Amino acid sequence: MTAVLSAPVSSSARVTPADTAASRGRFIPALAPVVGADVQVPLTDGRTVAYANLDYAASAPALSAVAAEVAAALGQYASVHRGAGHLSQLTTRRYEAARDTVRSFVRGRPDDTVVFTRNTTDAINLAASITPADVVVLDIEHHANLLPWCTPKDGRRRARVVTACDTIEDTLAALEAELASAPASLLAVTAASNVTGEVLPISRLASIAHRHGARILVDAAQLVAHRALSMVSHGIDYLAFSGHKAYAPFGAGVLIGRSDWFDAADPYLAGGGATLDVDVSGTRQTGTTWHTGAARHEAGSPNVLGAVSIAEACTALADLGPEAIGLHELRLCERLDAGLAAIDGVRPLRIFADSADRVGIAGFVVDGLAPRVVAEYLSDEHGIGVRDGKFCAHPLLKRLGHPGGAVRASFGAGTTSDDVDRLLDALTALAADAPTTRPELDEG
Ligand SMILES: Cc1ncc(COP(=O)(O)O)c(C=O)c1O
């Protein structure tokens, strides 16, 4: 890899934007064009500046290639599955082909069921509705991979929440001990933390689950657009993700996995499209024969453009290649980490002392300043969009010692080193100002 960094500046020395700009290394361009890259936003001083979008982990902007394909599909859009008209047939083919594209992008098994959902949250709620017995989860999860397991609708399943340890190694041992202690149907884990970006060792987690007779569900919301994933070679039984975090707009998500649980469970939604035959005459109010496969759980008119945009995003991401994506993020991460380390009072968040890989997410706090104050300052005075709060991971934020929340910068294919440098310059100025000229910014 080409070195793009200078040595980190000592954290004891106060640095200025002018000092750091020269020392950060050469310009890193965007990896791929995204829609909205040239959006101008107003500042409180009346100027407008180009928006620095450092909030990809919340929702990534559409890749331009995805937007173009979706716009083309929109021109030929009609109802799916029911119409004999040409556009209906075309749209149905597109919708069904989207399943195959997703399956091959995540290297699923040929007979895996691919259900289009509203988002990851919906996908994991669907997974919860088909899972027969106990589920083991970590306490570091996004609520989407915690609450569906902790609130079973019929009491047939328990969520067994394992406290993550300070290292990945110890956490794997704790999970293994829990799975060995009593049978469980499923281990449900995140692939990458939405708070710190740290990547978990999915193949090892899958081996642990399988060794104890459990299946594994991977919440890939923060990984699928950033690393190569192979359900077959990682041994993943179920995978959930959202289109809007993977450069695909239009609000759809995916749950893909082994078909037997899908087919054995009650339909996720009751209604048209999920049925083979319905008879409500006389006493036969329950005389409904349901489809098997994806249709069983997709009642109602589906989000065709959502599915098409996910498929287009998969194609675009495959074209970019996981190596190029990973390298782009690594360079930006290194630049951001070195810059943050040089700013007094900025403290990066980390869960595991031994994590070796991280997607383009940096969670941090600024001493003495509430996360919302920092985020508003970055937006109002510098046109930089970051996320602040508890990131739907309240147990994790409490464990990290920040129950009031933190700030998160996140990036991806459309990010340049200028975006990162602007954040570092703004934080440098904020940290320099905070003790004297900003007494009102005390932590709330
Ligand atoms: C790791 C993780 N899982 C699940 C979700 C929920 O995704 P969605 O809001 O698209 O349902 C998120 C969203 O931030 C996430 O980061």
The ligand as an SDF file (V2000), in Angstrom:
LIG
                    3D

 16 16  0  0  0  0  0  0  0  0999 V2000
  -25.2270   -2.7450   12.7510 C   0  0  0  0  0  0  0  0  0  0  0  0
  -26.6100   -2.2530   12.4210 C   0  0  0  0  0  0  0  0  0  0  0  0
  -27.6320   -3.1020   12.4310 N   0  0  0  0  0  0  0  0  0  0  0  0
  -28.8720   -2.7350   12.1370 C   0  0  0  0  0  0  0  0  0  0  0  0
  -29.1650   -1.4350   11.8200 C   0  0  0  0  0  0  0  0  0  0  0  0
  -30.5670   -1.0470   11.4750 C   0  0  0  0  0  0  0  0  0  0  0  0
  -30.6380   -0.7090   10.1150 O   0  0  0  0  0  0  0  0  0  0  0  0
  -32.0000   -0.1150    9.5410 P   0  0  0  0  0  0  0  0  0  0  0  0
  -32.2330    1.1670   10.2610 O   0  0  0  0  0  0  0  0  0  0  0  0
  -31.7140    0.0650    8.0960 O   0  0  0  0  0  0  0  0  0  0  0  0
  -33.0490   -1.1060    9.8230 O   0  0  0  0  0  0  0  0  0  0  0  0
  -28.1430   -0.4910   11.7950 C   0  0  0  0  0  0  0  0  0  0  0  0
  -28.4280    0.9250   11.4940 C   0  0  0  0  0  0  0  0  0  0  0  0
  -27.7170    1.8240   11.8220 O   0  0  0  0  0  0  0  0  0  0  0  0
  -26.8370   -0.9240   12.0940 C   0  0  0  0  0  0  0  0  0  0  0  0
  -25.8290   -0.0590   12.0860 O   0  0  0  0  0  0  0  0  0  0  0  0
  1  2  1  0
  2  3  1  0
  2 15  2  0
  3  4  2  0
  4  5  1  0
  5  6  1  0
  5 12  2  0
  6  7  1  0
  7  8  1  0
  8  9  2  0
  8 10  1  0
  8 11  1  0
 12 13  1  0
 12 15  1  0
 13 14  2  0
 15 16  1  0
M  END
$$$$
